[in-house]
Amino acid sequence: MRAPLRWVLWDVKDTLLRVRASVGEQYCKEAERMGLNLSRVEVEAAFHQAYRHHSSRYPNYGITQGLDGRSWWMGVVQDTFSRCRVQDPALLRTIAHNLYHNFCSAENWEVFPDSQEALESCSSLGLKLGVVSNFDSRLEEILRVCGLLSHFSFLISSEEAGIAKPNPAIFDRALQKCGVPAACVAHIGDHYVNDYFTSRSVGIHGFLLDRHNKHIGADVPREHRFSSLAELPSRLRLHLD
């Protein structure tokens, strides 16, 4: 006898919401406020270099190395502008501080048009909702200002947990909070390894949100993949009984 679905876990970034403008745009806008005139293309490229460097050297916000999300992001921002020949330490710290707090604002995030209705539909099916996200400690505030927080019974961020996807232990922690077997839980996310493969590796019903149809022909059965959250409720109904 199949276990009925009781919970739906969610990824956040690029699943429910996304950064509204490019990093190059947002970083240059803040730099302009400080009197700097920089190339958006150059800043964007420098950010990706700095982000890759910090992610490799200090994974999951450097939690195991004595850092936290704020200090990690301050480092990424300062490294980004240093690569663009901004050398004043005080100016770098100010820009980094401002940008860290700017990203708690709803102005910098765009909720996907299908997110709110999908969350409401899940609740109307009697399902409880939680979050499992590779995110820093700003997650709760960002969900609040974007009008999504009230949908969730719990949030697990990788900074808070000290574990990041694709480590399956972060899903084990979520299952403890759900209080039901993995077979009674689904997970929705946009990343093949972090969200789909890892959740399924612990027995959760993983679904891959593929908004741009990048995974057609990949090792994802059609019934596990969809291009819009509008398709989700009908998929979940199949697991309710």
N, C-alpha and C positions, 0 to 999 in steps of 0.2 A: 504493500500500500504506500503510495507516494505521500510525502510530507507536504502539507499545504504551506504556501508562501505567507509569511507574517511580516517581514521587514524588507525595506529597500534601502540600500546604502548608496551614497552618491559621491562621486568626484565633484569638484567645484570648477576650477579654472579650465576653460575651454569645453566644459560640459554644461554648466548652468549659466556661466558668465564669462566674459573675456575683457581684457584691457581695451579700453575704448579707442585710444590712439596709439600709434607706434611708440616704442620706447624713445626713439630718436626725437620724435615730436615733443613728448612730455619732458624729456630731459633738457632739450634745447629751450623750451618755454621757461623752465625754471632758471636755466643759465642766463637767459635774456633779462630776467628780473634782477639778476645779480650784475648786470652790465656786460655780459659776455655775448659775443656773436660767433656761434659755432655752426659747422655744417651738420645738418641732421643725418646725412648719410654717414659721415665720419663718426658721429657719436653713436649711431646705431651699430656700426661695425665694432667700435671700441667696446660697447656694452656686451656684445655677444662674446668677444674675446675675454673680457673680465669675468663674465658669468661662467663661462666654461672653465676658466682657471680656478675660480673660487669653488665651483661645484666639485671639481676634481680634488682640489687640495683640502677643502673643508666640506665634505658631504653633509647633507641634511642640516645646513646652517651651522656646521661646526660644533654641534651639541656635545659630541664626545671629546672635543678639543678645547672646551671651555668658552666657546662663543655662544651667542643666541641669535635669533632671527634679526634683531635690530642691528647688532654689531656686524653681522654677516652682510646685510644689505648696505650698511654704511660703507663697508669695505669695497663692495662691488661698485657702488656709485663713485667713490673716490678714485678707485682704480680706473673706471671708465673715463673720467675727466682728466686724470693724469695722462692717459694715453692720448688725449687731445691737447696736450701741452698746457694744461692748467696746473700751476705749481704752488699756488698760495695755500698752505695747509689750513688756515682759518676759513678761507673761501670754500675749499673742498668740503670741510666739515659742515659748513652752513648749508651748502647745496644738498649734501647727502641727508642731513637732518630733515630739511624741508621736503625732499622727495619721499623719504620714508613715511612721513605723515600725510603727504598728498595722496598716497595710495590707500589711505583709509577713507577717502572721500568717494561718494557715489558718482561724482563727475568723471572719475577716471575709470569707471567700470560700466560695461554694457551687459545687461541681463538679456540672454537670448529670448526672442519672442515666444518660443515654445516652452520655456522653463516653468513659469508660474502655473500655467494650465496643467502641465504634466505632474507637478507636485500636488496640486489640488486633486487631480484625478486619482493619484495613488492613495491619498488620504481617504477619498470617497469610496475606494475599494476596501477600506478597513485596514490598510497597511500602515505600519509605523515607519518613520523615515529617520535616517542618520547620515552623517557625513564621515567619509574617510578620505582625507586629502593631504597631498604633499604641499603643505602651506605653513606659514609662520603664525605667530600668535595674533596677528591682525585678522585672522579668519572670521571670528565671531562678529567683530565690528563691521567688517565689509559685508557679510551676509545681512547684518541688521540694517545698514544704511541702504542696501539694495532691496530691502523688503522681502527677504527670503528666510530670515532666521527662524521665524515662528513655525515653519513647517517641520523643524527637526527636533527630535527627542534628545539627541546628543551629537556632539562634534568631536572628531578625533583629527587633530592636525599632526603632521610629522614632527613639528618642533615640540609640541606638548608631549607626544608619545615617546620621543627620542628614537623613533623607528620610521623609516620612509618606505613607501612602495618602491621597488617590488619585493621588499622583505615581507613574506607572508605573515610574520608575527603581528603586523599592524592590523591585519584582518582577524587574526585570532583575538586581539584585544576588542575589536568591534563585536565579534560574536559573543564575548563575555558580557558586553553591555546589552546586546539583544536578548540574551538568555534563552536562545532557542538553537537547535542544531543548524549547521550550515545549509542543509537542504531546505530550510525554511526562509532563506535569505537570498536576495538578489543584489547585484551591484551594477551600477551604471557608470561608465566612464569613457573617455575618448582615446585612451592610450592602450595599445594592444598588449604590451607586457605588463605595465603597472596596474591596469584596471581589469582587462579581460583575462589574460593568461593567469595572473597571480590570484585573482579571486577564485577562478575555477580550480586552481591547484589545491585550494583548501575546501572544496566542495560547495562553494557558493555558486548560485546561478549568475555567472558573469555575462553582461551584455555590452557590446561595443557600439558606442555612438560614433558614427562615421559620417559626419556632416558633409564631407567633400568627396565621399565615395573613393577613398584612397585604398580601401582594403578589399575591393572586389577581386575575387579570385584568390584571396589569401586564405590562410588556414582558419577561417571563421565561418561556420555554417550560416546560411542566410537567415535562419531563425534566431541567431544570436547577434545579428548586426542590423542597425537601422540608421537612416540618415537624418531623422527628425525625432524629437522626443514625443511628437504627436502619435507616433507608432507604438510607444511604450505600453500604454494601458491595455491594449488588445493582446500584447504579448504576455503581460503579467497575468491577465485573467486566466490564461491556460494553466497557470500554476497555483491557482487559488483553492482548488478542490482536490 
